Amino acid sequence: MTLGSSIAAELFTDEGVSGAKESRPALNRLMTMVENNEVEQVIVFSFSRFARSTSHLLKGLKTFKEKNTRFISITVMPNSA
């Protein structure tokens, strides 16, 4: 995968919102950007920072794969390519 001519990063945080919720404002905004092909990769500290349930994680990984968005977990391998 080649990166575009510029690199931009944005931090998505849902302060005060339980990570157990599948619908969170910043997460929803991120996933909308993924759906619109505006994101090349998502980097998280661990899977649990993205999704607490296996089903929610798998749903997100499926979306990333369909949209060719790389998902990287810093502390948990494997990473998608």
C-alpha positions as CSV (number, residue, x, y, z in Angstrom):
1,M,0.0,0.0,0.0
2,T,1.3,3.4,-0.9
3,L,0.5,6.5,1.1
4,G,-0.8,9.6,-0.6
5,S,1.4,12.7,-1.1
6,S,0.5,14.1,2.3
7,I,0.0,12.5,5.7
8,A,-2.7,13.7,8.1
9,A,-3.6,12.3,11.4
10,E,-6.7,12.8,13.6
11,L,-7.3,11.6,17.1
12,F,-10.8,10.2,17.7
13,T,-11.7,10.0,21.4
14,D,-15.0,9.5,23.2
15,E,-14.3,11.0,26.6
16,G,-16.8,9.8,29.2
17,V,-18.6,7.4,26.9
18,S,-18.3,3.7,27.6
19,G,-16.3,1.7,25.2
20,A,-18.9,-1.1,25.5
21,K,-21.3,1.0,23.4
22,E,-21.2,0.3,19.7
23,S,-22.5,3.8,18.9
24,R,-20.1,6.5,20.1
25,P,-19.9,10.0,18.5
26,A,-16.2,9.9,17.6
27,L,-16.3,6.3,16.6
28,N,-19.3,6.9,14.4
29,R,-17.5,9.8,12.7
30,L,-14.4,7.6,12.1
31,M,-16.5,4.8,10.6
32,T,-18.4,7.3,8.4
33,M,-15.0,8.6,7.1
34,V,-13.9,4.9,6.5
35,E,-17.2,4.3,4.6
36,N,-16.5,7.4,2.5
37,N,-12.9,6.2,1.7
38,E,-11.4,9.1,3.6
39,V,-9.2,7.0,5.8
40,E,-6.2,4.9,4.7
41,Q,-5.4,3.4,8.1
42,V,-6.7,3.2,11.7
43,I,-4.1,2.8,14.5
44,V,-5.3,1.8,18.0
45,F,-3.4,1.0,21.2
46,S,-5.3,-2.3,21.5
47,F,-8.4,-4.0,20.1
48,S,-10.3,-3.1,23.3
49,R,-9.9,0.6,22.6
50,F,-11.8,0.1,19.4
51,A,-14.4,-2.5,20.4
52,R,-15.2,-4.4,23.6
53,S,-17.2,-7.2,22.0
54,T,-15.9,-9.7,19.5
55,S,-18.9,-9.1,17.2
56,H,-18.4,-5.4,17.1
57,L,-14.7,-5.9,16.4
58,L,-15.4,-8.3,13.6
59,K,-17.9,-5.9,12.1
60,G,-15.4,-3.1,12.1
61,L,-12.6,-5.3,10.7
62,K,-15.0,-6.4,7.9
63,T,-15.7,-2.8,7.0
64,F,-12.0,-1.9,7.0
65,K,-11.3,-4.8,4.7
66,E,-14.1,-3.9,2.3
67,K,-12.8,-0.3,2.2
68,N,-9.1,-1.2,2.0
69,T,-8.4,0.6,5.3
70,R,-5.5,-0.8,7.2
71,F,-6.2,-1.6,10.9
72,I,-3.2,-1.6,13.2
73,S,-3.3,-2.5,16.9
74,I,-0.1,-1.5,18.6
75,T,-0.2,-4.1,21.4
76,V,-2.1,-6.9,19.8
77,M,-1.2,-8.7,16.6
78,P,-1.9,-9.6,13.8
79,N,-2.5,-6.4,11.8
80,S,-4.6,-6.4,8.6
81,A,-3.0,-5.4,5.4
